[in-house]
Amino acid sequence: MADDLGIGDVGCYGNNTVRTPNIDRLARAGVRLTQHLAAAAVCTPSRAAFVTGRYPVRSGMVSSDGSRVLRWTAVPGGLPANETTFAQILRGRGYATGLIGKWHLGLNCESSADHCHHPVRHGFDHFYGMPLSMMGDCAHWEMSEKRANLERKLSLSAQALALAALTLAAGKVARLLGVSWAPVIWSTAGCVLALAAASCVGTFVVSADCFLMRNRSITEQPMVFPRTTALFLQEVSSFVRRNKHGPFLLFVSFLHVHIPLVTTENFLGSSLHGLYGDNVQEMDWMVGQILDTLDTEGLTNSTLVYFTSDHGGSLESRLGNHQYGGWNGIYKGGKGMAGWEGGIRVPGIFRWPGVLPAGREVHEPTSLMDVFPTVVRLGGGEVPQDRVVDGQDLLPLLLGTTQSSQHDVLLHYCETYLHAARWFQRDRGAVWKVHFQTPVFHPEGAGACYEGAVCPCSGDKVTRHDPPLLFDLSRDPSEARALTPATEPAFYQVMAAVQRAVEEHRRTLAPVPLQLDSGSNSWRPWLQPCCGPFPLCWCVPDGDGP
């Protein structure tokens, strides 16, 4: 699974300027899905849906207040213990299970070492990677997720305290204020502390969130980026070799191609698209190294390989004239835009030599949530019957024994807000898309929310449509021409069918705590993982790799 990769960044999905030969050879040797959809347009909820096969609104892996992903490692929010992942089920069937790379589904609940949300608590025997996510702040980038805002707030606090100290001191000297010197001293001390904190907060963020763990132990805090790619590939190779004589499930969750686009020297300048293109091409090389490992160990013909991205490319990741986010091809929108195709349509490639037909293409609607029932059944497990599972078994569609998707309707949430839905009308072979609300792009006429880091889900910067917007994706995949009752005779029929499906879906929802709301998504010092006494969170590399 790539991170923030646009569907238009890959050769087999139409890009002829970024070189992705290894992903392309996967597609030639396997099945390529052309309408493969993430369940959310940002990382945490999309990944929660992927490992559980359920819309993230069912597990509470969403927010209602704008906190759309887990923002710190040291927060109590995370994938609830009562959710079942495909790794848990396959581990119960005798599979060795591993996760290498990004997790971003929580870590601790009540202490810095309870690991209640850790991958090992969710079915993965082995974990090596980042509990949170790669961020611009990890490399002190100008594009900052937290550091810049914290620095600004601390600087403003320092200025306010300095002004208060000067005002009190002047009043005291001029005998206009009958106060002691204590408020002046305390205001001055607060100002100094705020300035010191502002100068240190960037370093703190790096140590707090940009670290590596092996299972339950921290191995690098902060990470040493020139080593990371080699360490991950070494870990993949080691896991495969250790487990090649039995069944295994390995989830390789790349840090590529999320900003800050950490790229090794061998790939810098290798592409026509600057640092972002370099990072994509390095990730493709990593895919090739993993495939070569399977070849070397004689496992190619007995291994199902799947490649995807967690959501679309980030259009707002740019500085000046430099674009540091992905390209979503012909599709409108991008990361964070839960309704528009560019935010949720992702690569989907399955290869299993001798089982899946090489070169097959599937144009029916499919979802990342479908991976859950597919791998569970392939591994001899049973899909849980005590809860709603929204994914559908993909194997008949991949094999070609059925030509039609089992999804009648797929819903597209932005936090807890339903932004859009698609209806697959089988008798016409049409895929209709209904938008209930859409983000307001800015500046006016732009194709994204360039005045912020990501488009909002609610509020005055979202337009609510009455009647909803309607598109026929079968004829207009770019969502360029909204249909009306005057231009589409089936307008009211489609709206009625989608409304019935939405009402039926809502009847299956149960109230759950929202794990990403600010109450569960704010930094707690007692939850901070630290390989030394807090706040001295620093440890040298463990010597286990280059």
DAVEN-V869646 format. One record per pair of residues at least 4 apart in sequence whose ideal C-beta (glycine too) atoms are under 8 Angstrom apart, sorted by the first residue. I is the first residue (numbers start at 1). J is the second residue. If there is no record, write none. Layout:
I:J  I:J
This chain:
1:47  1:50  1:101  1:251  1:252  1:253  1:254  1:307  1:308  1:309  1:310  2:254  2:256  2:257  2:283  2:307  2:308  2:309  2:310  2:347  3:43  3:102  3:133  3:134  3:253  3:254  3:255  3:256  3:257  3:258  3:309  3:310  4:43  4:257  4:258  4:259  4:309  4:310  4:311  4:312  4:313  4:314  4:317  4:325  4:326  4:335  5:9  5:10  5:256  5:257  5:280  5:283  5:309  5:313  5:326  5:346  5:347  6:309  6:312  6:313  6:325  6:326  6:327  6:328  6:329  6:334  6:342  7:13  7:309  7:312  7:313  7:328  7:329  7:331  7:342  7:345  7:346  7:347  8:13  8:14  8:15  8:313  8:326  8:327  8:328  8:329  8:330  8:331  9:13  9:15  9:18  9:20  9:257  9:280  9:313  9:326  9:327  10:14  10:15  10:18  10:20  10:23  10:24  10:347  11:15  11:16  11:18  11:19  11:20  11:21  11:23  11:24  12:20  12:23  12:24  12:27  12:28  12:32  12:347  12:349  13:34  13:329  13:347  14:329  14:330  15:20  15:327  15:329  17:272  17:273  17:277  18:271  18:272  18:273  18:277  18:280  18:281  19:271  19:281  19:284  20:24  20:280  20:281  20:284  21:25  21:284  21:288  22:26  22:284  22:285  22:287  22:288  22:291  23:27  23:284  23:287  23:307  23:347  23:349  24:28  25:29  25:291  26:30  26:287  26:291  26:305  26:307  26:349  26:351  27:32  27:349  28:358  28:359  29:351  29:353  29:358  29:359  30:305  30:349  30:350  30:351  30:352  30:356  30:358  30:360  31:349  31:350  31:351  31:356  31:357  31:360  31:361  31:362  31:398  32:348  32:349  32:360  32:361  32:362  33:347  33:348  33:349  33:350  33:361  33:362  33:366  34:361  34:362  34:363  35:345  35:362  35:363  35:364  35:365  35:366  35:431  35:473  36:308  36:345  36:346  36:347  36:348  36:366  36:367  36:368  37:344  37:345  37:346  37:365  37:366  37:367  37:368  37:410  37:412  38:46  38:49  38:309  38:310  38:311  38:312  38:343  38:344  38:345  38:346  38:367  38:368  39:45  39:46  39:49  39:50  39:55  39:56  39:344  39:367  39:368  39:369  39:390  39:413  40:44  40:45  40:46  40:49  40:56  40:62  40:311  40:338  40:344  40:413  40:414  41:46  41:311  41:312  41:334  41:335  41:336  41:337  41:338  41:343  41:344  41:414  42:46  42:68  42:69  42:311  42:335  42:336  42:454  43:47  43:69  43:102  43:104  43:133  43:310  43:311  44:48  44:56  44:61  44:68  44:69  44:70  44:104  44:105  44:516  45:49  45:56  45:61  45:62  45:68  45:69  45:413  45:516  46:50  46:56  46:310  46:311  46:368  47:51  47:104  47:105  47:253  47:310  48:52  48:56  48:59  48:61  48:79  48:83  48:105  49:53  49:54  49:55  49:56  49:61  49:368  49:369  49:390  50:310  50:368  50:369  50:371  50:372  51:79  51:85  51:86  51:87  51:105  51:122  51:372  52:59  52:79  52:83  52:84  52:85  52:369  52:372  53:86  53:369  53:370  53:371  53:372  53:373  53:383  53:389  53:390  53:391  54:58  54:59  54:83  54:369  54:372  54:387  54:388  54:389  54:390  54:391  55:369  55:390  55:411  55:413  56:60  56:61  56:62  56:413  57:62  57:413  57:416  57:509  58:387  58:388  58:390  58:509  58:510  58:512  59:79  59:80  59:83  59:512  59:515  60:80  60:512  60:513  60:514  60:515  61:79  61:105  61:515  61:516  62:68  62:413  62:415  62:416  62:514  62:515  62:516  63:67  63:68  63:415  63:416  63:514  63:516  63:517  63:518  63:521  64:415  64:416  64:514  64:517  65:517  65:518  66:415  66:456  66:457  66:458  67:71  67:516  67:517  67:518  67:521  68:336  68:415  68:454  68:457  68:516  69:104  69:133  69:516  70:75  70:77  70:78  70:104  70:105  70:106  70:132  70:133  70:515  70:516  70:521  71:75  71:145  71:146  71:521  71:522  71:523  72:132  72:146  72:208  72:209  72:521  72:522  72:523  73:107  73:131  73:132  73:208  73:209  73:211  73:527  73:528  73:529  74:107  74:108  74:112  74:208  74:523  74:524  74:525  74:527  74:528  74:529  75:106  75:520  75:521  75:522  75:523  75:524  75:527  76:106  76:108  76:109  76:110  76:520  76:524  76:527  77:106  77:515  77:516  77:517  77:520  77:521  78:105  78:106  78:107  78:109  78:116  78:117  78:515  79:83  79:85  79:105  79:106  79:117  79:122  79:515  80:512  80:513  80:515  81:116  81:121  83:122  84:88  84:89  84:384  84:387  85:89  85:122  85:123  85:372  86:90  86:123  86:249  86:371  86:372  86:375  86:376  86:379  87:91  87:97  87:99  87:119  87:122  87:123  87:124  87:249  87:251  88:92  88:122  88:123  89:93  89:123  89:376  89:379  89:381  89:382  90:95  90:97  90:123  90:247  90:249  90:375  90:376  90:379  90:381  91:95  91:96  91:97  91:123  91:124  91:125  91:249  92:381  93:247  93:379  93:380  93:381  94:246  94:247  95:246  95:247  95:248  95:249  95:379  96:125  96:126  96:239  96:242  96:243  96:246  96:247  96:248  96:249  97:123  97:124  97:125  97:126  97:248  97:249  97:250  98:124  98:125  98:126  98:127  98:128  98:239  98:243  98:248  98:249  98:250  98:251  99:103  99:119  99:124  99:126  99:127  99:128  99:129  99:250  99:251  99:253  100:127  100:128  100:129  100:232  100:235  100:236  100:239  100:250  100:251  100:252  100:253  101:129  101:130  101:232  101:251  101:252  101:253  101:254  101:255  102:129  102:130  102:132  102:133  102:134  102:253  102:254  102:255  103:107  103:119  103:127  103:129  103:130  103:131  103:132  103:253  104:130  104:131  104:132  104:133  105:117  105:119  105:122  106:116  106:117  106:515  107:115  107:116  107:117  107:118  107:131  107:132  107:527  107:529  108:112  108:113  108:114  108:115  108:116  108:117  108:118  108:527  108:529  109:114  109:116  109:117  109:527  110:114  110:116  110:527  111:526  111:527  112:526  112:527  112:528  112:529  112:530  112:534  113:216  113:529  115:120  115:121  115:216  116:121  117:121  117:122  118:122  118:127  118:131  118:216  119:123  119:124  119:127  120:124  120:125  120:127  120:215  120:216  124:251  126:215  126:239  127:213  127:214  127:215  128:212  128:213  128:214  128:215  128:231  128:232  128:235  129:212  129:213  129:232  129:253  130:134  130:210  130:211  130:212  130:213  130:223  130:255  131:211  131:213  131:529  132:209  132:210  133:209  133:255  133:258  134:138  134:210  134:255  134:258  134:259  134:260  134:262  135:145  135:146  135:209  135:210  135:258  135:259  135:260  136:141  136:142  136:143  136:144  136:145  136:259  136:260  137:141  137:144  137:145  137:146  137:147  137:202  137:205  137:206  137:209  137:210  138:206  138:209  138:210  138:222  138:223  138:225  138:260  138:262  139:225  139:260  139:262  140:147  140:202  140:206  141:259  141:260  142:148  142:319  143:259  143:260  143:317  143:319  143:324  143:453  144:148  144:149  145:453  146:150  146:205  147:151  147:201  147:202  147:205  148:152  149:153  150:154  150:198  150:201  150:205  151:155  151:198  151:201  151:202  152:156  153:157  154:158  154:194  154:195  154:197  154:198  154:201  155:159  155:194  155:195  155:198  156:160  157:161  157:190  157:194  158:162  158:190  158:191  158:194  158:195  158:198  159:163  160:164  161:165  161:187  161:188  161:190  161:191  161:194  162:166  162:187  162:188  162:191  163:167  164:168  164:183  164:187  165:169  165:184  165:187  165:188  165:191  166:170  167:171  168:172  168:177  168:179  168:183  168:184  168:187  169:173  169:184  170:174  170:176  171:176  171:177  171:179  172:177  172:179  172:181  172:184  179:183  179:184  181:185  182:186  183:187  184:188  185:189  186:190  187:191  188:192  189:193  190:194  191:195  192:196  193:197  194:198  195:199  196:200  197:201  200:204  201:205  202:206  203:207  204:208  204:535  205:209  205:210  206:210  206:222  207:211  207:221  207:222  207:537  207:538  208:523  208:528  208:537  210:222  210:223  211:218  211:220  211:221  211:222  211:223  211:529  211:531  211:537  212:218  212:219  212:220  212:221  212:223  212:228  212:231  213:217  213:218  213:219  213:529  214:219  214:542  214:544  218:529  218:530  218:531  218:539  219:539  219:541  219:542  219:544  220:224  220:227  220:539  220:540  220:541  220:542  221:529  221:530  221:531  221:537  221:538  221:539  222:538  223:227  223:228  224:228  224:541  225:262  226:264  226:265  227:231  227:541  227:545  227:546  228:232  228:255  228:262  229:233  229:262  229:264  229:282  229:286  230:234  230:264  230:545  230:546  231:235  231:544  231:545  231:546  232:236  232:252  232:255  232:286  233:237  233:286  233:289  233:290  234:238  234:544  234:545  234:546  235:239  236:240  236:250  236:252  236:289  236:290  236:293  237:241  237:293  238:242  239:243  239:248  239:250  240:244  240:248  240:250  240:293  240:294  240:297  240:299  241:297  243:248  244:248  244:297  244:298  244:299  247:379  249:375  249:379  252:290  254:283  254:286  255:262  256:261  256:279  256:280  256:282  256:283  256:286  257:261  257:276  257:279  257:280  257:283  257:326  259:314  259:317  259:324  259:325  261:275  261:276  261:278  261:279  261:324  262:279  263:267  263:268  263:275  263:278  263:279  263:282  264:268  264:282  266:270  266:282  267:271  267:278  267:279  267:281  267:282  267:285  268:275  268:278  269:278  270:277  270:278  270:281  270:282  271:277  271:278  271:280  271:281  272:277  273:277  273:278  273:280  273:323  274:278  274:322  274:323  274:324  275:279  275:324  276:280  276:323  276:324  276:325  276:326  277:281  278:282  279:283  280:284  280:326  281:285  282:286  283:287  284:288  285:289  286:290  287:291  287:307  288:292  289:293  290:294  291:295  291:300  291:305  292:296  293:297  294:299  294:300  294:303  294:305  295:299  295:300  299:303  300:353  301:353  301:354  303:352  304:350  304:351  304:352  304:355  304:356  304:375  304:378  305:350  305:351  305:352  306:348  306:349  306:350  306:351  306:371  307:347  307:348  307:349  308:346  308:347  308:348  308:349  308:368  309:346  309:347  310:346  310:368  311:335  311:343  311:344  311:346  312:326  312:328  312:331  312:333  312:334  312:335  312:337  312:342  312:343  312:344  312:345  312:346  313:325  313:326  313:327  313:328  313:334  313:335  313:342  314:324  314:325  314:326  314:334  314:335  314:336  314:454  315:325  315:328  315:333  315:334  315:335  315:342  315:447  315:448  315:450  316:325  316:334  316:335  316:336  316:448  316:449  316:450  316:452  316:453  316:454  317:323  317:324  317:325  318:322  318:323  318:324  318:325  318:450  319:324  325:334  325:335  326:334  326:335  328:332  328:333  328:334  328:341  328:342  328:343  328:345  329:342  330:477  330:478  331:340  331:341  331:342  331:345  331:477  331:478  331:479  332:340  332:341  332:342  332:447  332:478  332:479  332:480  333:337  333:339  333:340  333:341  333:342  333:343  333:447  333:448  333:455  334:340  334:342  334:343  334:448  335:343  335:454  336:343  336:449  336:454  336:455  337:342  337:343  337:414  337:438  337:439  337:448  337:455  338:343  338:344  338:412  338:413  338:414  338:419  338:420  338:457  339:343  339:344  339:412  339:414  339:419  339:420  339:435  339:436  339:437  339:438  340:344  340:420  340:438  340:479  341:345  341:433  341:473  341:477  341:478  341:479  344:412  346:368  348:366  348:368  350:356  350:394  350:398  351:356  352:356  353:358  355:399  356:360  356:398  356:399  357:399  357:400  360:398  360:400  362:366  362:397  362:398  364:397  364:403  364:404  364:405  364:407  364:424  365:405  365:407  365:410  365:422  365:424  365:431  366:370  366:394  366:397  366:405  366:407  367:390  367:391  367:392  367:407  367:410  369:389  369:390  369:391  370:374  370:391  370:392  370:393  370:394  371:375  371:391  371:394  372:376  372:383  372:389  372:391  373:377  373:383  373:389  373:391  373:392  373:393  373:394  374:378  374:391  374:393  374:394  374:395  375:379  376:381  376:382  376:383  377:381  377:383  377:393  377:395  378:395  383:389  384:389  388:508  392:405  392:406  392:407  393:406  394:398  395:399  396:401  396:402  397:402  397:403  397:404  397:405  397:406  404:426  405:424  407:424  408:423  408:424  408:426  408:501  409:421  409:422  409:423  409:424  409:498  409:501  409:502  409:505  410:421  410:422  411:418  411:420  411:421  411:502  411:505  412:418  412:419  412:420  412:421  412:422  413:417  413:418  413:419  414:419  414:457  414:458  415:457  415:458  415:516  416:514  417:437  417:457  417:458  418:436  418:502  419:435  419:436  419:437  419:438  419:457  420:433  420:434  420:435  420:436  421:433  421:434  421:436  421:498  421:501  421:502  422:431  422:432  422:433  422:434  422:473  423:431  423:432  423:434  423:494  423:497  423:498  423:501  424:430  424:431  425:429  425:430  425:431  425:432  425:494  425:497  429:474  430:472  430:474  431:472  431:473  431:474  432:470  432:471  432:472  432:473  432:494  432:498  433:470  433:471  433:472  433:473  433:479  434:468  434:469  434:470  434:494  434:495  434:498  435:465  435:468  435:469  435:470  435:471  436:464  436:465  436:468  437:462  437:463  437:464  437:465  438:462  438:463  438:465  438:469  439:449  439:455  439:456  439:457  439:461  439:462  439:463  440:449  440:461  440:462  440:463  441:445  441:446  441:447  441:448  441:449  441:455  442:446  442:449  442:450  442:451  442:461  443:450  443:451  446:450  448:455  449:454  449:455  449:456  449:461  452:456  455:461  456:461  456:462  457:462  458:462  465:469  467:495  468:495  469:482  470:482  470:483  470:484  470:488  470:491  470:494  470:495  471:476  471:479  471:481  471:482  471:483  472:476  472:483  472:488  473:477  473:479  476:480  476:481  483:487  483:488  483:491  484:488  484:491  485:491  485:492  488:494  490:494  491:495  492:496  493:497  494:498  495:499  496:500  497:501  498:502  499:503  500:504  501:505  502:506  503:507  504:508  505:509  513:520  514:520  515:520  515:521  516:520  516:521  517:521  518:522  523:527  523:528  524:528  525:534  528:534  528:535  528:537  529:537  530:534  530:535  530:536  530:537  531:537  531:538  531:539  532:536  532:537  532:538  532:539  541:545
